[in-house]
Amino acid sequence: MGCGASTEKSDWEEPAMEVPGGTGKGDAGMVPETNFAHMAQRVHSKYPWEDLRPVPEDTTVVFILGSPGSGKSTQCKRLVDEYGYTHLSSGDLLREEVASGSALGKWADSLMKEGKLVPNQVSITLLKRAMLAASNPMMLIDGFPRSVDQIGIFEKSICKCHAVIFFDVPEDVAHYRILKSGIDSETFHKVYETFMEQSTAIKDYYINQGNCHVFDATKPPDDILNQLRGVFEELEKRRDAEQRELEERARAEADESEEPEDASYNPAGWANGKQEDG
């Protein structure tokens, strides 16, 4: 379950674009404080905007997908409590970046106010930052990916996804659950329809990969959690086995790096003037 980003060449890779006045490394070089025009030039780049170190090899990633009212937030909290995963929400990370007043946040905010989509590279950058800052390498990533394109960028830039949890719930049930939020039926219908349009291709992609688990989200929360335990316990077994493999590989490499001892070397013999020729 090792999680290094792939080093193979593909259509997903391209050199990072230089930004005038920047070093090409880190926040300051990649996104000058006020020059939004230079940021816009990077929209078509398929490379992350920041030169961040790789995530740890033992990183485990589980994507969590579900419409509003699917109960995914409740289950994420319970999985964090039970298995110790780090819960990251792509939407929350973007809102926090905007609230921070950073150059990237200001630009993303300006795009959203114009009704434009924030580029994939922004979401990837924010996720990787958060993953590197987390104390636990086991990740529940909520609300991501939103397109098949994002899958490719994430797996080339960060690491592979180990499992996908899809909470399936009918529109009427989901809307009923969030009536207290005050969202009207027409607005909710648009939100739900958009989610289904985006997520169906992602679900199908990971079903073909053999690592998408679809759950009936109309069931009681405890029943769903019991089913989720089966998935996460299997992930734990795979993680433990691969951790042992990494440790064994490290020991083997350490043994190979040690120089063999010269059997003819005899300090006592030299001291007594009795060292014989080999």
Disulfide bonds with the S-S distance in Angstrom:
Cys3-Cys159 2.12
